[in-house]
């Protein structure tokens, strides 16, 4: 288990319980189960207290937790007959973006998502989930295909933002993001986006301009990272806690503002402590959202999607 900074007291208690059990395994005559169970109960209470009212900055930390399930985990668990489609037919295949044809509850769909990787090798290969222009152009190609064959599109958003490297800018990063966002608004099929971790800047919007947008309870979605915001506003990245408060980047804030439609509950302690339960909850939410959109005509889907984004911010203006 990887522990976050604010979880260090919990790490000590759970570590002590595991030490006692390890000692008992080494010496069969020792009986430490009573003490270990007491520590387990103490850890459970502390875990509940820590996650009862997370600050926005702590939610950022949880959203970035390396043990959270990533796009590939959801695809492997929720979809069958997944056939990956690679490349943008122009430059290369971006491994930060994965996508292809699949079946969800026996319904053909197109699934697209950011993949961060799970260890050092795969994180480098996936560029930590930061897509280059060819990744967004691959997504455009897949959305075009889904539109042509009348397949619903499911996007799984988990990126700190689009890759800002020199090569990416030379190949038209901003234009690729804009065209991906435009394509989201144009396709005449249901488009559902789920933020499963980080939803960073235009790199996330390019996949999340959808009919229905859901977020996991401890995921975040913002125009810039708290560290980036703090560096710009206060010239001090250490003010990221204040920036996280100001950005209103939590699922709860964004639902109040009308930016997202649904919050998907996570197990106590976050998705990293209950991967299967989290994936199952995402599957149930996806099933409900697909049913809500089934049977709608292409014109209605496009009109409702555009109106949804034109209406964003109206709640705040009315107040």
N, C-alpha and C positions, 0 to 999 in steps of 0.2 A: 504494500500500500504506500503510495506517495502522499505525504501530508502537506497541506498548504501552511503558510506562515501562521495564520490564526488558529490552525488546528494542532499546534505543538503541545498544548496541555493534554489534548486527547491522545496524541501519539505516545506520551509518557505512560498514561494509564493503560492503553491497549498493549503497549510494549511490556509492561510489568506483568499483565495477565498472561501474555504469551511466554514470558520467561518462566513463570511458575509452572505452566503446563509442560514446557520443554524440560525443566528439572524433573518433573514427575515421570516423564517418558524415559529419562535417563536412569532414574532410581525408582523402581516399581513400588518400593515400600513407602514412598512419600505420598501423602494425601493432601493435595493443595486445591482440590476442586472447589471447596467452599469459599476460599479466599479469592480464587480466580473468578467465580461467579459474581462475587461482590464487586470486584473490579469491573466486570462486564456491565453490571447494572449502573455503576458510577459513570462508565464511559458512555452508555446509552443516554443517560440523563444529560451529560455534558454535550453530547452530539446534538440532542434536541434543542438545548439552550443556544448553542452556537448557530444553528440554522433557523431558529425561530424568527429572527428578524435581521437578516443579512443586510449590510450596507451595500450601496451600489458598487463600491470598490471591491468588496469581498465577493459580490456576484461576478465581477469581472474575473477574479481569480478562479472561482469555481468553473466558469465558462471555459477557461483555458486549461483546466486540469488535464494532464496528459493521459489519465486513465478513463476519461469519458468516452463512450462509444462514438465512433466517427462514421462518416458516410459509408464506407465499405462494410462496416458492421451492420448498419441498417439494411443495406442492400442484400447482404448475405442472409439476414434473418427474416426479412419481411417479403422479399420478392423471389419468385422462382423463374427459371428459364431466362436468367439475366444474360443478355448477349451484348458485351461491351462494343462500342463503336469508337474508333480512334481517329484523331487527326482533323485538321481544319481544311484539308484539300488545298492548302496554300503554302504553309511553312513547316509545321511540325505537329506532333501530338504533345499536348501539355498534360503531364501526369498529375498536376494539381487539380484538374477537373476530370472526373470520371462520369461516364454516362452511357446509356444504351437502352435497348428494348428489354422489357421484362413483363412479368405478370404479377399483379397484386390481387389476391383473392380470385384468381383465374381471369382477371380483367387485363387485357393488354394495355400497357402504359409505357411512357418514355420517362426514365428517371435520370436526373442530372444532379451532380453535387460536387462540392469542394471536399477534397480528401487531404488531411494533414499528415497521415502516416502515424505509426505507433512506436517506432524506435528510431535511433539515429540514422540508420541507413535509409529507411523509408521516408523519414521526414525530409531528408536532403533530396531524395528522389522526387518527392511530392512538392518540394519547395515550400514546406510548412503551410500548404493550403493557399498560397498566394499565386493566383492565376496570372499568366502572361496573356498577350492579345490572342494568341492561337487557342488558348483555353476558352475564351469568350466566343471566338469564331466557331469553335467546335460546338459550343452550346447553341449558337444560332443555327448551325446546320441541323442539329438534332431537333430543335424546336420546329424548324421548317418541315422536317420529315414527319413529326408528330401531327402538325397541321394538315399535311397532305393525306395522311392515313387516318385522321380523326382519332388520334390517341391522346388521352389526358396526359399532361406533363406534371411530374412531381419533382420539385427541386429541394435539395437538402443543403442548407447554407451553413458554412462553418469556415470562415476566413478572417484573418486580421485585416485584410484589405487586398486590393490588387497589387501585384508586384511592381515596385517603383524603379526598377533597374534601368540602366541606360538603353540596353537592347530592347526592352519592352517599350520604352518611350519611342524609340526609333521606328518600331514596327506598328505604332499607332494604338497605344494602350487606351487612351481616352476615347478615341473613335470606336474601338472595339467594345468598350463598356457601354457607350451610348447606343450603339447598334443592337447590342444584346438587350438593353432595356427597352428599346423601340420594338424589338421582335416580341418581347413579352406582351406588349400592348396590342400587337397585331394578330396574334394567332387566335383562331376561332375554336379553340378547344379549352376545356377546364385546365387551369394552371393553379397548382397548390404549392406554396413554399413553406418550409418548416425550418426555423432557425434552431439548429441542434447544439450550437456552441457560441461562437462569435459571429456576429453579423457586422462586418467592418466596411463602412463607407460605400463608395460606388461599386466596389467589388462584390458586395452583397446585394445591392439594389438591382444589379444586372441579372440576378437570378430570382429576386423576390418581388418583382412587380407583378403580383398575382391576384387571382380572384379571391383566394383565401390565404391569409398569412397566419401561421401559428408559431409560437415560441415555446421551447422548454422553459420550465419555471425559473431556472437559474442561468439561462442564456442571456446574451446582451446584443443590442442592435443599435448602432450609432453612426453618425456622420464621420467620426474620427475616434481614435483610441484616446482614453483618458490621458496617457502619457504625451501623445501628440498635441492634444488640446492644451495641456498645462505648459508645454514647451512654447506654444505660440502665444497664449494669453499672459502667462506669468514669467516666461523665459526660464522656467524651472520645472523639470519633469517630475520632481518629488512632490509637486502639488497635485498629483494624479487623483488623490482622494476627493479633493474639492472639485476637480474637473468631472469626475464620475458622477458626483451629486448634481452638477449643473447640466450635464448632458441628457438627463432623463432617459437613460439607456436600458433600464430594466424592463422585463416583460410586463410587470404590473403598471409601470408608468405609461408604456406604449399602448397598452390596452385602453387605459383611461383617455389617452389622446386620440384614439381611433386609428392608430397606425397598424395595429394587428387585430386579429379577430378572435384568437383563442390562445389560452395558456394551457400547456400540457404539464400536469403535475409530475414532479420527480420524487423518487424515494427519499426518505430522510437521510441527509448527508450527501445528496446530489446523485446525479446519474452514475458517477464513478463507483458508488457503493451498491448500486442495483442496476447493472447494465441490462439484464433481461427484462426487469420490470419496466425500465424506461423505454426500451425498444417496443415492448408490447403496448405501452401507453401511446406511443407515437403511431403504431399500427392501427389502434382503435380510433384515434383522432383522424387519421388519414382516411379510414373507411367512412367515417361520418361525413367528412368534407366532400369526398367524392360523390356520395349519395346526394348531398345537398345540390351539387352542380349537375348531376346526371339529367339528361333530357333537355337541357337548355340549348337553344339554338345558337349557332356561332355569333350571329349579330348581337344577341342579348349578352353573351359572355364578354364580347369585346366592349360593348357599351357599358356594362356594369363595372368592368375592370377599370376603364378609363375614368368613370365617374367616381369610383372609390378613391382614386388618387387625387382627383380634383377637389374632393371634399375634405381631404386631410388637412387638419389645422383649423377647420371650421368650429370645432368644439371649443378650442382655446379662444378664438375670436369672439364667439358668442358670450363666453364668460367675461 
